[in-house]
């Protein structure tokens, strides 16, 4: 089995690095482009943690045209949600070959028909997008405080465990083949120093994670010394009200605490910058030109509007984050007073 990691940024980069480090019998293939892809090809991936600074040689390809997919490959989609539709379209019709991969062999079908795809990202929209194209879709709820700012490098701010993944089939109930696959993933990713929970209700956990991600935009826009905890609480309270009004189910904070434990005690990574932020902040810090908040706060807005309701606080943060994403110095350029004046 080979893990084809589409999107080798913070999440995909740490996952792939740990697999390369600890599970050499199931090596990953990184899909990465631009400066990051070139760095991975030339010098491997550098993984920095509170206790390690290692560089690992990894297999890299720039896209599906450079990959011969085999029948036991597992696709792991770890791009940002705003990039997911393009990535899914690129991979769905790629041919899949038998395990011997003999030259001249006819494909047995396409990736969308034959390969499982794991959706390892924030939000709940990509699972819906994937189900339009792929038959076997698995949601992955990610708890992993990683940072990717420099080409060829990822920073992991916890240890010794590298994070937690909650994984389950989306749509149809898992069959015997799915359960065998999930068991293999559990074995491999546990060896790679991750905590793994296999569940039948993965979207319930992803909606729980969505609630905590509503503060991502605040972390991206506000200065590192600003205390935005009250604003984050207001965003979550509004979202929980919408969830209750519309019948959305989510895992409780108590359930989350039982599984996370003290994992998110952030530790200093030697030589790493101070005041590192989450996934949305990283997009602004890299000048990516886009941000995921349309699928975080915007998801709350969408659910509300679909039911004749409104989510004004989340709508404001959604708009502000988009504006900051296209500013030359958008990362952490807003004060709490400015935010409160807009939120009201």
N, C-alpha and C positions, 0 to 999 in steps of 0.2 A: 504494500500500500504506500502511495506517495501523496503527500499533502501539497497541493498546488495553491499557494497563498497569493491571492489576487489583492494587491494592496499591502505593501511591506512597510507601512508607516509604524506608528507607535504600537498598536495592538498586533498587527501582522508581523512586524519586525521582531517584537519580543517573543511571540509564539514561535516563529520560525527559528530564531536564534536558539531558544531553549530546546527545540526539537533537534536541531543540528548538533547541539552540545551533548544531549543526553539520550537521544533515540537514533543512533546512526543507522539502524536497520530499516527505519522508515524515514529517510531524509526528505526535507521539504524542498520545494522548488519555489523560489521567490519570483513574483511578477512585479517588476518595477521599471520605471522609465526615467528619463531626464538625468539630472546630476546624481540623484539617489541610486538609480539603476546602474549608472556608470561606476559609482563608488563601490557598490556591492560586487560588480563584476571584477573590478580591478584589485580591491583590497579586502573583500569580504565585509561582514557586518561586525561593527564594534558594539558590544553590549556592556553598559556601565550600570552597576548596581551598588548598594551600600557596601558590599563586600567583594566585588569583582570588577575587573576591567579586562575583558577578553575580546579577542578578534577571531571570528570564525569564518572559514571558507565555506561558501554556500553556492548552490546552483542557482542561476539567475536567467530569466528570459524577459524580453521587453513586452511580450504580448502573445496572444493565442497563435499567431502565425508562426511563432518560433517554438511551439510546443506540440509534441505528439502525445495526445492524451491516450491513456490506457484504461482498460475496463475497471481496474481497482483503484484508480485515482480518486481523491476526495478534494473537491474544490472548497476553499475557505475564502469567503468574500469579506475583506476587512478594509474596504475603502470607506470614505465618508458617505452618508446617505445621499447627499446631493450628487454624488458621482455614481451611484449604484445602477441606475437605469442604463447608462452607457456601458458599464462593465458587464452587466447581465446580457445585454444584446450582443456584445463582442464574443461571449463564450457559449451561448446557448446552442448554436448550430455547428460548433466545431466537431469534427469527426472523432469518434472513439474507436480504438483498435483493440484487438485481443492482447493478452498479456505478453505473448512473444514479440509483438511489435515488429514482425518480419516486414522487410521492405517489399512493397508490391501487394501487401495484404489489403483486402477490402475492409472498410470500417464496418463495425457492427451496429452503428447508429450514431446518434449525436449526444453531446454532453447533456442537453436538456432532457433527453429520453433516458439516459443510462446512469449519469453520475450524480451522486449526492452533492448538495451544496449547503455549506454551513454559513449562516449569516451572522458574522461576528462584529457587530457594530451597535451603536446607540440607536434608539428610536424603534418604531414598530412598522414603518412603511415598507422597508425593503423586503420583508417576508411576503407581503402582498404582491409586490412587483415580481419577486422570484417565482411565486406560484403560478403566475401567468405563463411562465416560460419553462420552468424546471419541474419535473415530476416529483423529485425527492428533495424536499426543502426542510432544513433543520434550523431552528432558531438557537442563537447562542447569546445568553445574557452575560455580559462581560464586566467583571470587577477587576480592573488591572490599571493602576496608576502609572502609566508609561508616558514618555515624552519623546517626540521625534522632531528635532529642529535642524540638525546638521546632516547632510548627505552621508549615507553609510553608517549612521550611528543611531542607537536608541538608548534611552535612559529608563531604568526601572527603579522606582523609589521605595520598594518594600523588599523584604527578604526574611527568612530564607525561601518561603513559598513565593512564587512569582505572580499569583493571582488566582482568581476563581472563575470558572466557566460553568454556567448552568445550561444544559443542552437538551433539546427534545424535538421530536418530529412536529412539523406544522401541517395542519390540514388533516390528512388521514392518520389514523392510529398506527403506531409503529408495528410493523410485521416482524417475522423472525429474522429476515435479512437486515432490517433496520436495527434490531436489537443486537445482532452480531456485530454490525458496524459500530454501534455506539459503545459496545463493550471493548472493541479494539481501540477506539478513540480514547476511552477512559483509561485503558492501560498505558497507551503511548503518552498521553498528556499528563497523567499522574507521574510517570517516569520523568517527564520534562519539568517537574516541580510545580505543577498547577494542582489546585483543588478542583475536582470535577463532581458535579451533581447531575445525574440523569433524571429527567422528570417527564411526565406526560402533559404538563400544563406550562410549557416554557413561556408562552405569551403572557401569562399572568405575572411571571417574573420580569418580563421585559417591560410591562406596564409599570411595575414597581420601580424599575431602574429609570424609566422615563420621568417619573416624579422627581427623582434626585437630580436628573440632568437638566431640569428647568432652570437651575442656577448657572448652567454653563455659560450662558450669554453674559450674565453679570460678572462672572470670573474673567471673561474675555475683555469686557469693556472697562471695568472699574480698576482703579489703581490698587496695587498689592496691599496697601495699608488700610483700605476702605473696608469697613465691616458691613457687608451686605446681607447679613443673616436674616434681618427682619424682612427685607425685600424678597429674599428667597422663600421665606415662610409664607408670605402673601401669595406668591406665585403657586406654591404647592397647595395651599388651602383652596384657591380658586380651582385648581385642576381636580382636586379630590371631590369638590362639590360637583363639578361637571361629570366626573366618573360615576358618582352615586346617582345623579339625575339620569344618566344614560345607560346604566347597567354594566359599565366596564368593571371587571374584576381585577384586583391586583394583590400581590403578596404583601403581607403586613410588614411593618418595620421590625416587629419582634421576630418574625421568621427570618428576615434578612440578617438581623443581629446574630441569630443563632449560627448562621452559616459563615458570616464574615468574621466574627470574633474580633480579635485585635489586628486583623490583617492590614487595615488601613491606617496603621500608625506609620505615617510617612517618616522615612529616615533620610538623613543627608547622604548624598552621593558625592564622594570626594571629587573636588574640582568642577562640579556641576554648578551652573548659575543658581542663585537664590531666587525665590519667588516664581518657580516654575508653575504653570497652570495646567488645566485640563485640555481636552480635545478641541474645544471651540477656541480657547485662547491660542493654542498652537497654530490653528489655521490663520488667525490674525497675525501672530508673531512671524510666521513664514511669508506673509503677504500672499496667501493663496487666492484672494479675491472672492472667496465664497465662505459660507459658514453654515453649520448644520442646524441652526436654530429654527429654520422653517419646518424641520421635521421633529423638533423637540417642543418648544413653546408653540410652534405652528400646528403640531398635532392636537394639542388641547384646543386651539382655536378651531380647527377643522371639526373635531368631534362636537364641539358646542354648536357650531353653525349647522351641522347636519341635523341637529335636533331642535332648531329654532331658538337656541340659547346664544349666549355671548361670553367671551373670556377676555375682557378688555385689558387686564394687566399683562397676560401672556402675549396678547397682540402687540402691545407697546414694546415689550422686550424683543419680540420677533422683528419688528420694524427697525428698532434701534440697532440691533445686531447686524442686520443687512447693511445699514448705512455705514457702520464701522468697518465692515468687511471690505469696502471699496475705498476707504480712506488710506492715504499713505502711511499714517501713523495711528491706525485704528486700535491697536492693542492697548488696553488699559489707559485710555486717553480721556476717560470720563470720571467726574467726581460723583460721590454719593449724593451730594446736594443737587447736582444736575439731574441725576436719575429720579430722585424723590419729587423734584419739581414736575417731571413728566408723568410719573405714576400717580401722583396726587394722593 
